[in-house]
Amino acid sequence: MTVLTIKRYQYRGIVPALCLVVSASCFAQETGSLPTPDTAVLMSAAGELSAERLGTVRFVLSMKADAESALLKEHIPEFGSNAEPQNVTPALLRRLRQDISGILATEGYFNPQIRFEALPQGRANAGERQISVMVERGDRSMIENVSMRFSGAFDEAVRSGQQDAVQRQRQVREDWGLAVGQPFRESDWSEAKNVLLESFRSDRYAAAKLQDTAVKVDAGSSTARVEVTVDSGPEFKLGALNVKGLQRYPLWLLDRYDPPKPGELYSRNRLLDFQRTLQNSPYFAAVAVQIDADPDKADAVPVEVNLTERKARDLSFGAGYSSNTGFRGEIAYRDRDILNRAWDLRSAVRIEQKRQLGYADVYLPPSDQVLNSFGVLADRQDVSGVLTVKQAIGVRRTSHTGNIERRFGLNLLREKSTIEGEPTEISKALVWSAGWTWRDIDDAFNPHQGKIIQADIAVSEKALLSDQRFVRLVGKYQQWVPVNKQDTLIFRVEAGQVVAPDEEGIPEEYLFRTGGASTVRGYAYQSIGIPVQGAVTGGRVMAVASAEALHWLNGSWGIAAFADVGDATSVWRKLSLKKSVGTGLRYRTPAGPVALDLGYALKTKRARIDFSIAIAF
């Protein structure tokens, strides 16, 4: 049988194409020069055309309009709408035939029929004619067989029966991108080779290479046989960190972010995780973590860590608006190296129409995925007729394991609460708290699919610096259900209870009020609770639910429709869910979608605009 062996060349500096060598035997590799087509045929065609004294001509592609014809028009200048007329020469026709054949070969058509025919002179300019280039693609070649071989340390591991290597070989074959029965396309062939090579280079075999590749095409039967040999090279193990760029901070700071240990098997994802963790820390503006894939260093390849430190201190000013608490201005100060110990101070003074607060929190460098912090807070807010002034001091510990976040805290709070016409109440509580959150979402700032489950408990004992004994329980559930790429359904449920004899002596901080942008839209912020003298105070039970349909019009803008229900009161039997419906706009930002909602409260028969950043809790 006649076999065509594929070689690669650069198609006129524009796109990579394939050319074919007709041979009775096989099989050249992917190197070589452009082959010469049947010159005699082209000379005959050129002679016939020249005999008509055509002069300058324009070429017209005569071919079924499809993806292949679009490729020819895109990459062959003579078929462009602004192509200049040319003199017909054997070299020109030869080049056109070669270019057409080469481009069609990239799509798997290795036996096209190409004819040139002079068209009768019509409305063309005087002395200018047209030549129809008639192209029949023929049958597309299909993959008949795939031969995949391995060499190097990976092949040795497979031959020795190592189960992880045997399983990996099976997976590599299953993931190969050009399966038997699939049409052959040059882009698919290149992509399959790249994916195969990267699957080795990204894990253990950093110096892997393609040792031998070939596609053997039988143009007569329109079939192709694929042969690939991968040399994995040696198995790489990580060595010591080679750190550059540290000036202010000590080297031990990197040990707090779970660096790769000497002796670990090389994994690109492991290095990227370390790089991402350092990049997300408060200390570094830019991080690059990589290795030199030198086979001679495979037993202990150094891990190169290049760092650019952030400024130790910065002062920032901000302004904004919230439909919950009104217009605001803020001054924030940050010092990432308190006492020259890499302690991170985050502090701010924020003035809002309905709330004014100041805080200072100090975060210690993490240790074994644990982040410890302590801080102070002063907060004054006047919402729904209740003026509360509080001061707090506390410590907190946060840890992460996979998708799970755990939180523990101890806070001492003093709160003064005032309602016009009522006596001022002062309450204090020493509260131990614990929280647990499980997140499984595709994007923390722009979720499209996934769910979040959160549970929190807070406990205060009357005998320990508290005015009331209570246990506060809160649970939340939120899910994003993708309908298609542009549409998502969002469901949210939240419930809470404070276990205590009554509300007396419990700070408002630990009771429940609801309503506002992130709870029951259409009702004012914290306006749903227990009515007292025209004001609204917190209750011991709370329930909120929401359903929302979100449609993205383009990459940035979206629209939403929603329905919310919720209430907060003293006991469950008095719960009377307040309902609202509405619609809104969404705008994607790096911090999450900005939400502008118009909600209609069914109980008060009033509409309200709510504005928020719609991030996952």
C-alpha positions in Angstrom: 0.0 0.0 0.0 1.0 3.6 -0.4 1.9 5.3 2.8 2.1 9.1 3.5 4.4 10.0 6.3 3.7 13.4 8.0 6.4 15.9 8.4 6.1 19.4 9.8 7.2 22.7 8.3 6.4 26.4 8.9 3.6 27.5 6.6 4.7 30.8 5.2 5.4 32.2 8.7 1.7 32.1 9.6 0.5 28.7 10.8 2.2 25.3 11.2 1.1 22.9 8.5 1.7 19.4 7.3 3.3 18.1 4.1 3.2 14.6 2.7 6.0 12.4 1.3 4.8 9.6 -1.0 6.8 6.5 -0.3 6.6 2.7 -0.7 8.2 2.4 2.7 8.0 4.3 6.0 8.5 6.3 8.0 10.2 9.7 8.3 10.0 11.6 11.6 8.6 15.1 12.2 11.6 16.9 10.5 12.5 17.7 6.9 11.9 20.1 4.1 9.0 21.0 1.9 8.4 18.3 -0.7 8.0 19.0 -4.4 4.6 18.2 -5.9 4.0 16.9 -9.4 5.7 19.6 -11.4 4.6 18.1 -14.8 1.0 18.5 -14.0 1.4 22.1 -12.9 3.4 23.0 -15.9 0.7 21.6 -18.2 -2.0 23.6 -16.4 0.2 26.7 -16.5 0.7 26.2 -20.2 -3.0 25.9 -20.9 -3.7 29.0 -18.9 -0.9 31.0 -20.4 -2.0 30.1 -23.9 -5.1 32.2 -23.4 -3.0 35.3 -22.8 -4.8 35.9 -19.5 -2.5 38.7 -18.3 -3.1 39.6 -14.7 -5.7 37.5 -12.8 -7.5 37.2 -9.5 -8.0 33.8 -7.9 -11.5 32.7 -6.7 -11.9 29.7 -4.3 -14.6 27.4 -5.5 -15.3 25.1 -2.5 -18.2 24.3 -0.2 -18.4 27.0 2.5 -17.2 25.3 5.7 -14.4 25.5 8.3 -11.8 24.3 5.8 -12.7 26.9 3.2 -12.5 29.6 5.9 -9.0 28.4 6.8 -7.9 28.6 3.2 -9.3 32.2 2.8 -7.7 33.2 6.1 -4.2 31.9 5.4 -3.7 32.1 1.6 -3.4 35.8 0.6 -4.6 35.1 -3.0 -8.1 34.2 -1.7 -8.4 37.3 0.4 -11.0 40.0 -0.4 -8.3 42.6 -1.0 -5.9 40.3 -3.0 -3.9 42.0 -5.7 -4.1 40.7 -9.3 -1.1 38.6 -10.3 0.5 37.2 -13.4 0.0 33.5 -13.8 3.3 31.5 -13.6 4.0 27.8 -13.0 5.7 28.7 -9.7 2.6 30.6 -8.5 0.2 27.7 -9.3 2.7 25.2 -7.8 2.8 27.3 -4.6 -1.0 27.5 -4.4 -1.4 23.8 -4.8 1.2 23.2 -2.1 -0.4 25.7 0.3 -3.9 24.3 -0.2 -2.7 20.7 0.3 -0.7 21.6 3.4 -3.6 23.4 5.1 -6.1 20.7 4.3 -3.6 18.2 5.7 -3.7 19.9 9.0 -7.4 19.1 9.1 -6.9 15.4 8.1 -7.6 15.7 4.4 -4.6 14.1 2.7 -5.9 13.4 -0.8 -7.5 16.6 -2.1 -8.3 17.2 -5.7 -7.3 20.7 -6.9 -8.0 22.2 -10.4 -7.5 25.6 -12.0 -10.0 26.9 -14.5 -10.0 30.2 -16.3 -13.5 31.9 -16.0 -15.1 33.8 -18.9 -14.3 37.5 -18.8 -17.2 39.3 -17.2 -17.3 42.6 -15.4 -13.7 42.4 -14.3 -11.4 45.3 -15.2 -10.0 45.5 -18.7 -7.1 43.1 -19.1 -7.9 41.3 -15.8 -9.4 37.8 -15.6 -10.4 35.3 -12.9 -9.2 31.8 -12.2 -11.4 29.4 -10.3 -9.5 27.2 -7.9 -11.8 24.2 -7.5 -11.0 22.1 -4.4 -12.5 18.8 -3.4 -11.3 17.8 0.1 -11.7 14.0 -0.2 -12.2 11.8 2.8 -10.9 12.8 6.2 -8.4 10.4 7.7 -9.5 8.6 10.8 -7.2 7.2 13.6 -6.8 3.5 13.0 -4.3 2.6 15.7 -2.4 4.3 18.6 1.0 2.9 19.7 2.3 4.4 22.9 5.6 3.4 24.4 7.6 4.5 27.4 11.3 4.6 28.5 13.2 6.0 31.5 12.5 5.6 35.2 8.7 5.4 34.6 9.1 2.4 32.3 11.3 0.7 34.9 8.7 1.3 37.6 6.0 -0.2 35.4 8.2 -3.2 34.6 9.0 -3.8 38.2 5.2 -3.9 39.0 4.9 -0.7 41.1 1.1 -0.3 41.4 1.1 3.5 41.3 3.2 3.4 38.0 1.0 0.7 36.5 -2.1 2.7 37.4 -0.6 5.9 36.0 0.3 4.2 32.7 -3.3 3.0 32.4 -4.6 6.5 33.1 -2.2 8.1 30.6 -3.4 5.8 27.9 -7.1 6.5 28.7 -6.4 10.3 28.7 -4.7 10.3 25.3 -6.4 12.9 23.1 -6.4 11.1 19.8 -8.4 7.9 20.3 -9.0 5.2 17.7 -11.9 6.2 15.5 -11.4 9.9 15.9 -10.6 12.2 12.9 -7.0 13.2 12.6 -6.4 17.0 12.9 -3.0 18.6 13.4 -4.2 20.8 16.2 -5.6 17.7 18.1 -2.3 15.9 17.4 -0.2 18.8 18.9 -2.6 19.2 21.8 -2.5 15.5 22.6 1.3 15.5 22.6 1.5 18.6 24.8 -1.0 17.2 27.3 0.8 13.8 27.4 4.2 15.5 28.0 2.9 17.9 30.6 1.2 15.0 32.5 4.7 13.6 33.1 6.6 16.9 33.7 4.1 18.1 36.3 4.6 15.1 38.6 7.9 13.3 39.4 9.4 13.4 35.9 10.3 17.1 35.4 12.7 16.3 32.6 10.4 14.1 30.5 10.5 14.5 26.7 9.0 13.1 23.6 11.6 10.7 22.3 9.9 9.7 19.1 6.5 10.7 17.4 5.1 9.9 14.0 1.7 9.7 12.2 1.6 7.2 9.3 -1.2 8.0 6.9 -2.6 5.7 4.3 -4.2 8.1 1.9 -5.9 5.4 -0.1 -7.9 4.1 2.8 -8.0 7.5 4.7 -6.6 6.0 7.9 -3.8 7.1 10.2 -1.6 5.3 12.7 -0.2 7.2 15.6 3.1 6.3 17.3 4.4 8.1 20.4 7.4 7.3 22.7 7.9 9.2 25.9 11.2 9.2 27.7 10.3 10.1 31.3 13.9 10.7 32.4 14.7 10.2 36.1 12.4 10.6 39.0 12.9 13.9 40.7 13.1 14.5 44.4 13.1 17.9 46.0 16.1 19.3 47.8 16.7 22.4 50.0 15.0 25.8 49.5 17.2 28.3 47.7 15.6 31.6 48.8 16.3 35.0 47.2 14.8 38.3 48.0 14.4 38.1 51.8 15.6 41.4 53.4 13.3 42.3 56.2 11.9 39.0 57.3 13.7 36.0 58.8 14.0 32.7 56.9 12.0 30.9 59.5 8.9 32.8 58.3 8.7 30.6 55.2 8.7 27.5 57.4 5.3 28.7 58.7 3.7 28.3 55.3 4.3 24.5 54.8 7.2 24.6 52.4 8.1 21.4 50.4 10.5 19.2 52.4 13.8 17.7 51.2 13.2 14.2 49.9 9.6 14.9 48.7 8.8 13.7 45.2 8.6 16.6 42.8 5.1 17.9 42.0 4.4 21.1 40.2 1.1 21.5 42.0 2.9 21.2 45.3 5.2 24.0 44.4 2.3 26.1 43.0 0.4 25.6 46.3 3.4 26.8 48.2 3.8 29.8 45.9 0.1 30.6 46.2 0.2 30.4 50.0 3.2 32.8 50.1 1.5 35.1 47.6 -1.6 35.3 49.7 0.3 36.0 52.9 0.6 39.7 54.0 4.4 39.7 53.6 5.2 39.2 49.9 4.1 41.2 46.8 5.5 38.7 44.2 6.5 35.0 44.6 8.0 32.6 42.1 8.7 28.9 43.1 10.3 26.6 40.6 13.1 24.1 39.9 15.8 23.6 37.3 14.8 20.3 35.6 18.4 19.1 35.2 18.5 15.3 35.2 21.9 15.5 36.9 20.2 17.1 40.0 17.2 14.7 40.1 18.2 13.1 43.4 17.9 16.4 45.3 16.9 19.3 43.0 17.0 22.7 44.7 13.7 24.6 45.0 14.2 28.1 43.8 12.1 30.7 45.7 12.3 34.2 44.4 10.5 36.8 46.6 9.6 40.5 46.5 8.6 41.8 49.9 5.7 44.1 50.4 6.1 47.5 52.1 6.2 47.0 55.9 3.7 49.8 56.5 0.9 51.5 54.6 -1.7 54.1 55.3 -4.9 54.1 53.3 -8.1 56.2 53.0 -11.4 55.1 51.7 -15.0 56.1 51.1 -18.1 54.1 50.3 -21.8 53.5 50.7 -23.9 50.7 52.2 -27.7 50.5 52.1 -27.4 49.1 55.6 -25.4 51.8 57.4 -25.2 54.7 54.9 -22.2 56.7 53.6 -18.9 56.1 55.2 -15.3 57.2 55.3 -12.3 55.1 56.6 -8.7 55.5 57.5 -6.7 52.3 57.8 -3.2 51.7 59.0 -1.2 48.4 58.6 2.2 47.4 59.9 3.4 43.9 58.9 6.4 43.8 61.1 5.4 44.8 64.6 8.3 44.5 67.1 10.4 43.2 64.2 8.7 39.8 64.7 6.6 39.7 61.5 3.4 40.4 63.6 0.8 41.9 61.3 -1.2 44.8 62.7 -4.5 45.7 60.9 -6.3 48.7 62.2 -8.9 51.2 61.1 -11.3 54.0 62.1 -14.5 53.9 60.1 -17.2 56.6 60.3 -20.6 55.7 58.9 -24.0 57.5 59.1 -25.4 54.8 61.4 -22.3 53.3 62.8 -18.8 54.4 64.0 -16.1 52.0 64.9 -12.4 51.6 65.5 -10.4 48.4 65.8 -6.9 47.0 66.0 -6.1 43.3 65.4 -2.7 41.7 65.5 -2.1 38.5 63.5 0.8 36.2 64.4 2.7 34.3 61.6 0.8 31.1 60.9 2.1 27.7 62.2 0.9 24.3 60.9 -2.1 25.9 59.0 -3.1 27.7 62.3 -3.5 31.5 62.4 -3.6 33.1 65.9 -4.7 36.7 66.5 -5.8 39.1 69.2 -7.4 42.6 69.1 -9.6 45.3 70.5 -12.8 46.9 69.2 -14.9 50.0 70.0 -18.2 50.2 68.2 -21.2 52.6 68.2 -24.3 52.0 66.1 -27.8 53.5 66.0 -30.0 51.1 64.0 -33.8 50.6 64.2 -34.2 52.8 67.2 -31.6 51.0 69.3 -28.3 52.8 70.2 -25.6 50.4 71.2 -22.1 51.3 72.4 -19.7 48.4 73.0 -16.1 47.7 73.7 -14.5 44.3 73.3 -11.2 42.5 73.6 -10.5 39.0 72.3 -8.3 36.3 71.0 -9.0 34.0 68.0 -7.5 30.9 66.4 -8.3 29.8 62.8 -7.2 26.7 61.1 -7.7 25.1 57.7 -7.7 21.5 56.6 -8.7 21.0 53.0 -12.2 22.5 52.5 -12.8 22.8 56.2 -12.1 26.0 58.3 -12.2 25.8 62.1 -12.5 28.8 64.4 -12.1 29.2 68.2 -12.3 32.5 70.1 -12.6 34.1 73.6 -14.1 37.6 73.8 -14.8 39.9 76.7 -17.6 42.3 75.7 -19.2 45.3 77.5 -22.3 46.8 75.8 -24.5 49.8 76.6 -27.9 49.7 74.9 -30.3 52.7 74.8 -33.9 53.0 73.5 -35.6 56.3 73.7 -38.1 56.3 76.6 -36.5 53.2 78.1 -33.8 52.8 80.8 -30.3 52.3 79.6 -29.1 48.7 79.9 -25.5 47.8 80.5 -24.5 44.2 79.9 -21.2 42.3 79.8 -20.3 38.8 78.8 -17.2 36.6 78.6 -17.9 34.4 75.6 -16.2 31.3 74.3 -17.0 30.6 70.6 -16.3 27.9 68.1 -17.1 27.7 64.4 -16.8 25.3 61.6 -17.2 26.0 57.8 -17.1 23.5 54.9 -16.6 25.1 51.5 -16.8 23.3 48.2 -17.2 26.0 45.5 -15.6 26.6 42.2 -14.7 30.3 42.8 -14.7 31.9 46.2 -15.4 35.4 44.8 -17.6 34.5 41.8 -19.2 31.1 42.6 -21.1 29.3 39.9 -21.3 25.9 41.4 -20.9 24.4 44.9 -22.1 24.7 48.5 -21.1 26.1 51.9 -22.2 24.8 55.3 -21.4 26.7 58.4 -22.1 26.1 62.1 -21.2 28.4 65.1 -21.6 28.1 68.8 -21.0 30.8 71.5 -21.2 30.1 75.3 -21.3 32.4 78.2 -21.3 31.5 81.9 -22.9 33.8 84.5 -20.4 32.9 87.1 -17.5 34.1 84.8 -17.7 37.8 84.2 -21.1 37.6 82.5 -24.5 39.0 83.4 -26.4 36.0 81.9 -25.8 32.3 81.1 -26.5 31.5 77.5 -25.7 29.3 74.5 -26.0 30.7 71.0 -26.3 28.3 68.1 -26.3 29.4 64.4 -26.3 27.3 61.2 -26.1 28.4 57.6 -26.4 26.6 54.3 -25.8 28.1 50.8 -25.8 26.3 47.5 -25.1 27.4 43.9 -26.8 25.2 41.2 -25.6 25.8 37.7 -28.3 25.7 35.0 -25.9 26.5 32.2 -22.9 28.7 31.7 -24.8 31.9 32.1 -27.5 30.9 34.6 -27.3 29.9 38.3 -29.8 29.2 41.0 -28.7 30.3 44.5 -30.4 29.0 47.7 -29.6 30.1 51.2 -31.0 29.0 54.6 -30.0 30.3 58.0 -31.3 29.6 61.5 -30.3 30.4 65.0 -31.3 30.1 68.6 -30.0 31.5 71.9 -30.7 29.1 74.8 -31.4 31.2 77.9 -34.3 31.9 80.3 -34.9 35.3 78.5 -33.2 38.2 76.7 -32.3 40.1 79.9 -28.6 40.5 80.4 -27.6 39.2 77.0 -25.8 41.8 74.8 -27.5 42.7 71.6 -24.4 41.4 69.9 -25.5 37.8 70.7 -29.2 38.2 70.0 -30.9 38.1 66.5 -32.2 40.9 64.3 -32.6 40.5 60.5 -33.5 42.5 57.4 -31.2 44.2 55.0 -29.0 43.6 52.0 -27.6 40.2 53.0 -30.7 38.8 54.8 -34.3 39.8 53.9 -34.1 42.4 51.2 -36.8 45.0 51.0 -36.8 45.5 54.7 -34.5 48.0 56.4 -31.2 46.8 58.0 -32.0 44.9 61.3 -35.6 46.1 61.3 -37.0 42.6 61.9 -37.0 41.6 65.5 -38.9 42.3 68.7 -40.8 45.7 68.7 -40.1 47.8 71.9 -41.3 51.4 72.1 -41.0 52.0 68.4 -37.6 50.4 68.2 -36.6 46.8 67.3 -34.4 44.7 69.7 -32.9 41.3 69.2 -34.7 38.0 69.8 -33.5 34.5 70.8 -34.6 32.8 67.6 -34.1 33.6 64.0 -34.8 32.0 60.6 -34.0 33.3 57.1 -34.3 31.7 53.6 -33.7 32.9 50.1 -34.0 31.7 46.5 -32.4 33.6 43.6 -32.1 33.1 39.9 -29.0 34.8 38.4 -28.4 35.3 34.6 -25.1 36.8 33.3 -25.7 38.9 30.2 -22.0 39.0 29.4 -18.7 38.6 31.2 -19.4 41.5 33.6 -23.1 42.3 33.9 -25.9 40.1 35.2 -29.5 40.3 36.3 -31.2 38.5 39.2 -34.7 37.8 40.6 -35.2 36.7 44.2 -37.6 35.9 47.0 -36.6 36.2 50.7 -38.3 35.3 53.9 -37.2 35.7 57.5 -38.0 36.7 61.1 -36.4 37.1 64.5 -38.4 36.9 67.7 -38.3 35.6 71.3 -39.6 32.0 70.8 -40.2 29.7 67.8 -44.0 29.7 68.3 -44.1 33.5 67.7 -42.1 33.2 64.4 -43.9 35.0 61.6 -41.8 35.0 58.4 -41.6 38.4 56.7 -41.6 38.0 52.8 -40.1 40.0 50.0 -39.6 39.6 46.3 -37.4 41.6 43.9 -35.0 41.9 41.1 -31.5 43.3 40.8 -28.3 44.0 38.8 -24.9 42.3 39.3 -21.5 43.5 38.2 -18.5 41.2 38.5 -15.4 42.6 40.3 -12.3 40.9 41.7 -13.8 41.1 45.2 -17.0 39.5 44.1 -20.2 40.5 42.3 -21.6 44.0 43.3 -25.3 43.6 43.9 -27.9 46.4 43.4 -31.3 45.0 44.4 -34.8 46.4 44.4 -36.8 44.5 47.0 -40.5 44.7 47.7 -41.6 44.0 51.3 -44.9 42.2 51.2 -45.8 43.1 54.8 -45.0 46.8 54.7 -46.0 47.2 51.0 -42.9 49.2 50.4 -39.9 48.9 48.0 -36.3 49.4 49.1 -33.0 49.5 47.2 -30.2 47.3 48.8 -26.6 47.5 47.8 -23.9 44.9 48.7 -21.0 42.8 47.6 -22.5 39.4 47.0 -19.7 37.2 48.1 -20.0 33.7 49.7 -20.0 33.7 53.5 
